[in-house]
């Protein structure tokens, strides 16, 4: 009986002691810093330029605290396919708000379909990583031109592509009859087309483009002796990360956004009969 | 447009006709049943205190026939008792209540007679002569809980140390297990896992939208105006509806019908004046109360801390006896609250910093008629009320968020006494107007003015098949003609008293059409927008409660109760990581489970101690896209910020030589909060943004929601008071005490954006004086 009594007293003392111990603790740990240091990464690899830039920020403990120094931070990339390793250089820029921003830059032009791993670490310790895979060129199909002399269009289908491109630019290479030499006329198409079950489809407006070409050559639209050498389009597209920029699925122990911008070209031949109907002389070089 | 209106009107009329048909069946059936009960007699009436004409609940009234057979009933909140289906003959009617002289009268009942006999109870005086004996069980008892229902009387409330000499209902509520308060400021109560806007608060049948004052020790209900308060922490019957979590049904006292009495108090938090007396002696009385906070002049100076809170309330009730069988009361209340709780996370609080201000105002006016029809064994109640709430939040004088809610309500509740069965039924009709300007928060909420009409009825017979057993199945029909929606809500309540044991259970299904929206991620923002539930997503709850109570002696009561609440389609704010919230609301599901254990020792005479432990778990599950992106999970489960796992309350009241010594210690485990991973400047890269130029927006980075726990909460409050007689009927009470006696730094909230900590009140000494003319 006495043993039981002692046992109960022991349990009671332990309980009260636990409550007291638990109750005395008045600290709050509002920051979950259990993992290794994480960084905010904002930027993208861009095929259109030869200098790549990302903004890096060490996470701050609260909204009013000053930026944390990045002096000991290293940023590098590894291209998965070739193993090419590059160290990025840090610099401070002044943002539109007048505040300083910390950026890292590297001189290289990423390539279509390649994967780049960005590593951010302080003093060689494990830190943040982000992976950007540049878009690959989708299979491209050019349908035969349709229409009459006033309205000839040619449909381009980019198979499997579902997102709107950033920019499409048509390039025509032509030679005026005055023997002034080959001229390249670039026509910005913007973001034409729609997503279909086949992919992204847009139309090339050959009649309108011819008028623009002749205008740029300083010729009258009735001129029919301009030689048509080639046609191609250049398409700038976002990588998959841009579909949901807040998802951060390609970031490891990092926050923000790291994507890429790819550019690809596609050239094709136009049937001589249609070129004649349009008012060009067929000068395309077929192998 | 016109045809759409006409079709809506037709739909509503069709609805109303159908409802009217179904509701009319009930009285027709009852008239038939009542007719079948011919050749028996009924005695009923009201029990009042002879000294002031107040109704007396809980008085045992029984008849004894010549063979010694007993037939009995206990008076309810209105003092009403009824004993029906008894054989004609001569009986001895007795009424007894501890501390009062026994009432005794011989009566003769004829066949088919409905005799009304009102009883006046007289206080018995002890040999000490001048000292009034108080009833040993004047308190209802903290452990006296039956399937979620706890009745609270003013004497219970007075056991809790309070900053004001005039006690307040909310101070007692926060001492109960299963009730989580936001703290000593904010004025929000979470009852067994429910949100504050899921609590239905009624005063004399009038709905009060936001009844708790901005300082957590005070509500619109000072104990001086309360007769009884029934707290249904769940499982409430068919009479109540429209809320998912709980019902707080308060009956105000009636004024003294014999003479004018009154009281005035001064304390560091509030000053009070109460006046009551007969407008027509014995027939019509008035009770009026006025309270105004004096915090900035009182408590703020005592602790040398800025306490920018102001509140007040005015209450009045006129009660009239319309003959022997009818009573009419008209009640009005107005409350005002104003305070500065919010902190702008992006502004450093310098000397010129002016935080946002929240203010709200309740207004409610209602009439209540109770009567006993001359030829039916029926207790009837008619209620008409108008309630209004205005709530604003934002910079002082320029609120960015406003909400107005008005409610007109009519209801009728009837109880037919048919032998051992009480047949309860009723009908109700209400019309609400909801109008909000949310200033950017909750972007997907329709900001049009909304009108909601609700009609319905309920039936809830109360069977007593064997002695001690009460079975109360119920069915409530709730219809919204404008939406073409109806809900049938089954309810059940079973109580079995056997010897010293009481077993009880309750359950039911509940819907809430008018719902309140809060942004709970910011504890400093208590602005509540009232709106209609999103179309097709009516919030629904299912309750199940089971309890056991034992009273082995008259100085020991023990009770244990378990509960489960399933919640569907509740609305929660969508997750967003930006300091200035602009968000959407999202549906979520959830559940609350738990139990509480209570033990009460002693009696209110000399010594009384109550120990209680409540344990609960509240879990919400959301499939919101933002949370999916944040966590990578399809459904994200989290504990909402009111999920306090454990609560312990110890209250002791001691009476020695006229001194009342009260102590309360509260302990609660930490509430959930959002741990942050840190802050960054976020750039929305939805286009080719130049990252070397665009500054971006401040962002807090969260992990999973509410994974952190704040420190535990505990506090010791002590008070000592004594009443001195300074005249034949004039008394002076002096109260002194200390709140938060060991100066615990309890957290009110943590502003995650700035890591600023806002603590609850520190140690505060109190001193109150009450001058009362009894």
Contacts between the chains, C-beta under 8 A, distances in Angstrom:
chain1	res1	chain2	res2	distance
A	19	B	648	7.5
A	19	B	667	6.7
A	22	B	669	7.6
A	22	B	712	5.6
A	23	B	667	6.5
A	23	B	712	5.0
A	23	B	714	5.1
A	25	B	711	5.9
A	25	B	712	7.1
A	26	B	711	4.7
A	26	B	744	7.8
A	26	B	745	5.6
A	26	B	747	7.9
A	27	B	711	6.6
A	28	B	673	7.9
A	28	B	708	7.8
A	28	B	710	6.2
A	28	B	711	6.2
A	28	B	747	7.0
A	28	B	750	5.8
A	28	B	757	7.2
A	29	B	675	7.5
A	29	B	708	7.1
A	30	B	673	7.5
A	30	B	675	6.3
A	30	B	676	5.8
A	30	B	708	6.9
A	30	B	750	6.1
A	30	B	752	5.9
A	30	B	755	5.9
A	31	B	675	6.9
A	31	B	676	5.6
A	31	B	677	7.1
A	31	B	678	6.4
A	32	B	675	4.2
A	32	B	676	6.9
A	32	B	677	5.6
A	32	B	703	5.5
A	32	B	707	7.5
A	32	B	708	7.5
A	33	B	677	7.9
A	33	B	678	8.0
A	38	B	677	6.6
A	38	B	678	7.0
A	40	B	680	3.5
A	40	B	681	7.2
A	40	B	682	7.5
A	42	B	682	7.7
A	42	B	683	4.5
A	42	B	685	6.8
A	42	B	691	5.2
A	42	B	696	7.1
A	43	B	691	4.9
A	44	B	685	6.9
A	53	B	691	6.4
A	53	B	692	6.0
A	54	B	691	6.9
A	55	B	683	7.5
A	55	B	691	4.5
A	55	B	692	7.0
A	57	B	680	5.2
A	57	B	681	6.2
A	59	B	677	6.5
A	59	B	678	2.8
A	59	B	679	6.4
A	59	B	680	5.8
A	59	B	701	6.6
A	60	B	678	5.9
A	60	B	679	4.6
A	60	B	680	7.3
A	61	B	678	6.4
A	61	B	679	7.4
A	61	B	755	6.8
A	62	B	679	6.2
A	62	B	752	7.9
A	62	B	753	6.4
A	62	B	754	5.4
A	62	B	755	4.5
A	63	B	345	5.8
A	63	B	346	6.5
A	63	B	579	6.1
A	63	B	679	5.2
A	63	B	698	5.2
A	63	B	700	7.1
A	63	B	753	4.3
A	63	B	754	6.1
A	64	B	346	7.9
A	64	B	348	6.2
A	64	B	753	7.9
A	64	B	754	5.5
A	65	B	679	7.6
A	93	B	692	4.7
A	93	B	693	7.8
A	95	B	692	7.6
A	95	B	693	6.2
A	95	B	694	7.0
A	95	B	695	4.3
A	96	B	693	5.1
A	96	B	694	6.3
A	96	B	695	5.9
A	97	B	695	3.8
A	99	B	695	6.1
A	101	B	691	7.9
A	101	B	692	6.6
A	101	B	695	7.2
A	103	B	691	7.1
A	103	B	692	5.5
A	166	B	688	6.8
A	242	B	685	7.1
A	242	B	686	7.2
A	244	B	629	6.9
A	245	B	684	6.4
A	245	B	685	5.1
A	245	B	686	5.6
A	246	B	629	5.7
A	247	B	629	5.2
A	248	B	629	7.7
A	249	B	632	7.8
A	255	B	677	7.5
A	255	B	680	5.9
A	255	B	682	8.0
A	255	B	701	5.4
A	256	B	680	6.7
A	256	B	682	6.9
A	256	B	683	7.2
A	257	B	683	6.8
A	257	B	685	4.4
A	259	B	685	6.7
A	261	B	688	7.1
